[in-house]
Amino acid sequence: MEDKNSTAANPKKRSLWAWIKPLAFGAVGASFVVGIFFWGGFHWALEITNTEEFCISCHEMRENVYKEYRNTIHYANRTGVRATCPDCHVPREWSYKIVRKIQASNELWHKALGSIDTPEKFAAKRLQLAQNEWARMKRTDSRECRNCHNFDSFDYGEQGRRAANLHQVGFGEGQTCIDCHKGIAHDLPPIEQGVGADKRGAKAEVFHPPVPMGGAAGETGPQPVLRQQ
């Protein structure tokens, strides 16, 4: 009652609130609309950078790894299901996707520097680039692979005997897809096998860990076959 009487007794205070009130509501409404446009624009830009067309807009990708990928089963197969660049290299979950985009901004710096702008430069850095991506996929338990390949849906009876055995042993030992399946979409870096001239490549152990057979300590089974294009 005291406040009402005070307002009634003070017309200046009442007129000030009458002037501020619509401005306050207008500011809130405008902020809401601007927020919608900002979020829509941000999401649109994010999705544009999450397409294969954007990935291969740089000649470094188009002339190197993209050409290799086009010769693999992830590009063309009997079912017509294609895994594109972002399917394998960009998380689908929002929080992980944002972190990955922030990390990828480093590629813009190297684009400006011309770090891999020739086939020779790219070849020289292939092992380092591959190991960076293999390490990322290992840390995330091959999360992007599992967007399409659901281990719980594996029908081991439909797989080859060797593949079925290695899958079950690998899962039992806590291994993940990238431990064995390297070089399935892009060429592998040179592998040093100790035969003939020095290839200046990485040792085979770099590409995959030993596969336990469940026998004596230190006993290992046949190694997964690495696919070299």
MODELLER restraints for C-alpha pairs under 7 A, 6 or more apart:
rsr = mdl.restraints
at = mdl.atoms
rsr.add(forms.Gaussian(group=physical.xy_distance, feature=features.Distance(at['CA:7:A'], at['CA:13:A']), mean=6.43, stdev=0.5))
rsr.add(forms.Gaussian(group=physical.xy_distance, feature=features.Distance(at['CA:7:A'], at['CA:14:A']), mean=5.95, stdev=0.5))
rsr.add(forms.Gaussian(group=physical.xy_distance, feature=features.Distance(at['CA:48:A'], at['CA:54:A']), mean=6.95, stdev=0.5))
rsr.add(forms.Gaussian(group=physical.xy_distance, feature=features.Distance(at['CA:50:A'], at['CA:86:A']), mean=5.88, stdev=0.5))
rsr.add(forms.Gaussian(group=physical.xy_distance, feature=features.Distance(at['CA:51:A'], at['CA:86:A']), mean=6.40, stdev=0.5))
rsr.add(forms.Gaussian(group=physical.xy_distance, feature=features.Distance(at['CA:52:A'], at['CA:84:A']), mean=6.08, stdev=0.5))
rsr.add(forms.Gaussian(group=physical.xy_distance, feature=features.Distance(at['CA:52:A'], at['CA:85:A']), mean=5.58, stdev=0.5))
rsr.add(forms.Gaussian(group=physical.xy_distance, feature=features.Distance(at['CA:52:A'], at['CA:86:A']), mean=6.73, stdev=0.5))
rsr.add(forms.Gaussian(group=physical.xy_distance, feature=features.Distance(at['CA:55:A'], at['CA:61:A']), mean=7.00, stdev=0.5))
rsr.add(forms.Gaussian(group=physical.xy_distance, feature=features.Distance(at['CA:56:A'], at['CA:62:A']), mean=4.68, stdev=0.5))
rsr.add(forms.Gaussian(group=physical.xy_distance, feature=features.Distance(at['CA:60:A'], at['CA:116:A']), mean=6.61, stdev=0.5))
rsr.add(forms.Gaussian(group=physical.xy_distance, feature=features.Distance(at['CA:60:A'], at['CA:117:A']), mean=5.69, stdev=0.5))
rsr.add(forms.Gaussian(group=physical.xy_distance, feature=features.Distance(at['CA:65:A'], at['CA:186:A']), mean=5.95, stdev=0.5))
rsr.add(forms.Gaussian(group=physical.xy_distance, feature=features.Distance(at['CA:68:A'], at['CA:185:A']), mean=6.94, stdev=0.5))
rsr.add(forms.Gaussian(group=physical.xy_distance, feature=features.Distance(at['CA:68:A'], at['CA:186:A']), mean=5.35, stdev=0.5))
rsr.add(forms.Gaussian(group=physical.xy_distance, feature=features.Distance(at['CA:68:A'], at['CA:187:A']), mean=6.48, stdev=0.5))
rsr.add(forms.Gaussian(group=physical.xy_distance, feature=features.Distance(at['CA:69:A'], at['CA:75:A']), mean=6.49, stdev=0.5))
rsr.add(forms.Gaussian(group=physical.xy_distance, feature=features.Distance(at['CA:69:A'], at['CA:185:A']), mean=4.93, stdev=0.5))
rsr.add(forms.Gaussian(group=physical.xy_distance, feature=features.Distance(at['CA:69:A'], at['CA:186:A']), mean=5.52, stdev=0.5))
rsr.add(forms.Gaussian(group=physical.xy_distance, feature=features.Distance(at['CA:72:A'], at['CA:185:A']), mean=5.82, stdev=0.5))
rsr.add(forms.Gaussian(group=physical.xy_distance, feature=features.Distance(at['CA:74:A'], at['CA:82:A']), mean=5.55, stdev=0.5))
rsr.add(forms.Gaussian(group=physical.xy_distance, feature=features.Distance(at['CA:74:A'], at['CA:83:A']), mean=5.37, stdev=0.5))
rsr.add(forms.Gaussian(group=physical.xy_distance, feature=features.Distance(at['CA:74:A'], at['CA:185:A']), mean=6.74, stdev=0.5))
rsr.add(forms.Gaussian(group=physical.xy_distance, feature=features.Distance(at['CA:75:A'], at['CA:82:A']), mean=5.20, stdev=0.5))
rsr.add(forms.Gaussian(group=physical.xy_distance, feature=features.Distance(at['CA:75:A'], at['CA:83:A']), mean=6.43, stdev=0.5))
rsr.add(forms.Gaussian(group=physical.xy_distance, feature=features.Distance(at['CA:76:A'], at['CA:82:A']), mean=6.49, stdev=0.5))
rsr.add(forms.Gaussian(group=physical.xy_distance, feature=features.Distance(at['CA:87:A'], at['CA:144:A']), mean=6.62, stdev=0.5))
rsr.add(forms.Gaussian(group=physical.xy_distance, feature=features.Distance(at['CA:88:A'], at['CA:144:A']), mean=5.24, stdev=0.5))
rsr.add(forms.Gaussian(group=physical.xy_distance, feature=features.Distance(at['CA:88:A'], at['CA:145:A']), mean=6.44, stdev=0.5))
rsr.add(forms.Gaussian(group=physical.xy_distance, feature=features.Distance(at['CA:89:A'], at['CA:144:A']), mean=6.87, stdev=0.5))
rsr.add(forms.Gaussian(group=physical.xy_distance, feature=features.Distance(at['CA:90:A'], at['CA:97:A']), mean=6.21, stdev=0.5))
rsr.add(forms.Gaussian(group=physical.xy_distance, feature=features.Distance(at['CA:90:A'], at['CA:100:A']), mean=6.71, stdev=0.5))
rsr.add(forms.Gaussian(group=physical.xy_distance, feature=features.Distance(at['CA:91:A'], at['CA:97:A']), mean=4.95, stdev=0.5))
rsr.add(forms.Gaussian(group=physical.xy_distance, feature=features.Distance(at['CA:91:A'], at['CA:144:A']), mean=6.18, stdev=0.5))
rsr.add(forms.Gaussian(group=physical.xy_distance, feature=features.Distance(at['CA:115:A'], at['CA:121:A']), mean=6.83, stdev=0.5))
rsr.add(forms.Gaussian(group=physical.xy_distance, feature=features.Distance(at['CA:116:A'], at['CA:122:A']), mean=4.62, stdev=0.5))
rsr.add(forms.Gaussian(group=physical.xy_distance, feature=features.Distance(at['CA:126:A'], at['CA:189:A']), mean=5.96, stdev=0.5))
rsr.add(forms.Gaussian(group=physical.xy_distance, feature=features.Distance(at['CA:127:A'], at['CA:189:A']), mean=5.25, stdev=0.5))
rsr.add(forms.Gaussian(group=physical.xy_distance, feature=features.Distance(at['CA:134:A'], at['CA:178:A']), mean=6.52, stdev=0.5))
rsr.add(forms.Gaussian(group=physical.xy_distance, feature=features.Distance(at['CA:137:A'], at['CA:143:A']), mean=6.94, stdev=0.5))
rsr.add(forms.Gaussian(group=physical.xy_distance, feature=features.Distance(at['CA:137:A'], at['CA:178:A']), mean=6.60, stdev=0.5))
rsr.add(forms.Gaussian(group=physical.xy_distance, feature=features.Distance(at['CA:138:A'], at['CA:176:A']), mean=6.93, stdev=0.5))
rsr.add(forms.Gaussian(group=physical.xy_distance, feature=features.Distance(at['CA:138:A'], at['CA:178:A']), mean=6.41, stdev=0.5))
rsr.add(forms.Gaussian(group=physical.xy_distance, feature=features.Distance(at['CA:141:A'], at['CA:176:A']), mean=5.72, stdev=0.5))
rsr.add(forms.Gaussian(group=physical.xy_distance, feature=features.Distance(at['CA:142:A'], at['CA:176:A']), mean=6.20, stdev=0.5))
rsr.add(forms.Gaussian(group=physical.xy_distance, feature=features.Distance(at['CA:142:A'], at['CA:177:A']), mean=5.85, stdev=0.5))
rsr.add(forms.Gaussian(group=physical.xy_distance, feature=features.Distance(at['CA:142:A'], at['CA:178:A']), mean=6.30, stdev=0.5))
rsr.add(forms.Gaussian(group=physical.xy_distance, feature=features.Distance(at['CA:156:A'], at['CA:164:A']), mean=5.23, stdev=0.5))
rsr.add(forms.Gaussian(group=physical.xy_distance, feature=features.Distance(at['CA:170:A'], at['CA:211:A']), mean=6.95, stdev=0.5))
rsr.add(forms.Gaussian(group=physical.xy_distance, feature=features.Distance(at['CA:179:A'], at['CA:208:A']), mean=5.34, stdev=0.5))
rsr.add(forms.Gaussian(group=physical.xy_distance, feature=features.Distance(at['CA:179:A'], at['CA:209:A']), mean=6.50, stdev=0.5))
rsr.add(forms.Gaussian(group=physical.xy_distance, feature=features.Distance(at['CA:180:A'], at['CA:208:A']), mean=5.46, stdev=0.5))
rsr.add(forms.Gaussian(group=physical.xy_distance, feature=features.Distance(at['CA:180:A'], at['CA:224:A']), mean=6.02, stdev=0.5))
rsr.add(forms.Gaussian(group=physical.xy_distance, feature=features.Distance(at['CA:182:A'], at['CA:207:A']), mean=6.99, stdev=0.5))
rsr.add(forms.Gaussian(group=physical.xy_distance, feature=features.Distance(at['CA:182:A'], at['CA:226:A']), mean=6.43, stdev=0.5))
rsr.add(forms.Gaussian(group=physical.xy_distance, feature=features.Distance(at['CA:183:A'], at['CA:226:A']), mean=6.35, stdev=0.5))
rsr.add(forms.Gaussian(group=physical.xy_distance, feature=features.Distance(at['CA:183:A'], at['CA:227:A']), mean=5.26, stdev=0.5))
rsr.add(forms.Gaussian(group=physical.xy_distance, feature=features.Distance(at['CA:183:A'], at['CA:228:A']), mean=6.23, stdev=0.5))
rsr.add(forms.Gaussian(group=physical.xy_distance, feature=features.Distance(at['CA:184:A'], at['CA:227:A']), mean=5.91, stdev=0.5))
rsr.add(forms.Gaussian(group=physical.xy_distance, feature=features.Distance(at['CA:187:A'], at['CA:228:A']), mean=5.66, stdev=0.5))
rsr.add(forms.Gaussian(group=physical.xy_distance, feature=features.Distance(at['CA:187:A'], at['CA:229:A']), mean=5.32, stdev=0.5))
rsr.add(forms.Gaussian(group=physical.xy_distance, feature=features.Distance(at['CA:188:A'], at['CA:228:A']), mean=5.77, stdev=0.5))
rsr.add(forms.Gaussian(group=physical.xy_distance, feature=features.Distance(at['CA:189:A'], at['CA:201:A']), mean=7.00, stdev=0.5))
rsr.add(forms.Gaussian(group=physical.xy_distance, feature=features.Distance(at['CA:190:A'], at['CA:199:A']), mean=6.80, stdev=0.5))
rsr.add(forms.Gaussian(group=physical.xy_distance, feature=features.Distance(at['CA:190:A'], at['CA:201:A']), mean=4.52, stdev=0.5))
rsr.add(forms.Gaussian(group=physical.xy_distance, feature=features.Distance(at['CA:190:A'], at['CA:202:A']), mean=6.44, stdev=0.5))
rsr.add(forms.Gaussian(group=physical.xy_distance, feature=features.Distance(at['CA:191:A'], at['CA:201:A']), mean=4.70, stdev=0.5))
rsr.add(forms.Gaussian(group=physical.xy_distance, feature=features.Distance(at['CA:191:A'], at['CA:202:A']), mean=5.07, stdev=0.5))
rsr.add(forms.Gaussian(group=physical.xy_distance, feature=features.Distance(at['CA:191:A'], at['CA:203:A']), mean=5.94, stdev=0.5))
rsr.add(forms.Gaussian(group=physical.xy_distance, feature=features.Distance(at['CA:191:A'], at['CA:204:A']), mean=6.20, stdev=0.5))
rsr.add(forms.Gaussian(group=physical.xy_distance, feature=features.Distance(at['CA:192:A'], at['CA:199:A']), mean=5.89, stdev=0.5))
rsr.add(forms.Gaussian(group=physical.xy_distance, feature=features.Distance(at['CA:192:A'], at['CA:200:A']), mean=6.65, stdev=0.5))
rsr.add(forms.Gaussian(group=physical.xy_distance, feature=features.Distance(at['CA:192:A'], at['CA:201:A']), mean=4.70, stdev=0.5))
rsr.add(forms.Gaussian(group=physical.xy_distance, feature=features.Distance(at['CA:192:A'], at['CA:202:A']), mean=5.41, stdev=0.5))
rsr.add(forms.Gaussian(group=physical.xy_distance, feature=features.Distance(at['CA:192:A'], at['CA:203:A']), mean=5.12, stdev=0.5))
rsr.add(forms.Gaussian(group=physical.xy_distance, feature=features.Distance(at['CA:192:A'], at['CA:204:A']), mean=6.77, stdev=0.5))
rsr.add(forms.Gaussian(group=physical.xy_distance, feature=features.Distance(at['CA:193:A'], at['CA:203:A']), mean=6.80, stdev=0.5))
rsr.add(forms.Gaussian(group=physical.xy_distance, feature=features.Distance(at['CA:193:A'], at['CA:204:A']), mean=6.95, stdev=0.5))
rsr.add(forms.Gaussian(group=physical.xy_distance, feature=features.Distance(at['CA:210:A'], at['CA:220:A']), mean=6.13, stdev=0.5))
rsr.add(forms.Gaussian(group=physical.xy_distance, feature=features.Distance(at['CA:210:A'], at['CA:223:A']), mean=6.61, stdev=0.5))
rsr.add(forms.Gaussian(group=physical.xy_distance, feature=features.Distance(at['CA:211:A'], at['CA:220:A']), mean=5.52, stdev=0.5))
rsr.add(forms.Gaussian(group=physical.xy_distance, feature=features.Distance(at['CA:211:A'], at['CA:221:A']), mean=5.57, stdev=0.5))
rsr.add(forms.Gaussian(group=physical.xy_distance, feature=features.Distance(at['CA:211:A'], at['CA:223:A']), mean=6.44, stdev=0.5))
rsr.add(forms.Gaussian(group=physical.xy_distance, feature=features.Distance(at['CA:212:A'], at['CA:219:A']), mean=6.55, stdev=0.5))
rsr.add(forms.Gaussian(group=physical.xy_distance, feature=features.Distance(at['CA:212:A'], at['CA:220:A']), mean=4.65, stdev=0.5))
rsr.add(forms.Gaussian(group=physical.xy_distance, feature=features.Distance(at['CA:212:A'], at['CA:221:A']), mean=5.92, stdev=0.5))
rsr.add(forms.Gaussian(group=physical.xy_distance, feature=features.Distance(at['CA:213:A'], at['CA:219:A']), mean=6.68, stdev=0.5))
rsr.add(forms.Gaussian(group=physical.xy_distance, feature=features.Distance(at['CA:213:A'], at['CA:220:A']), mean=5.48, stdev=0.5))
rsr.add(forms.Gaussian(group=physical.xy_distance, feature=features.Distance(at['CA:213:A'], at['CA:221:A']), mean=5.32, stdev=0.5))
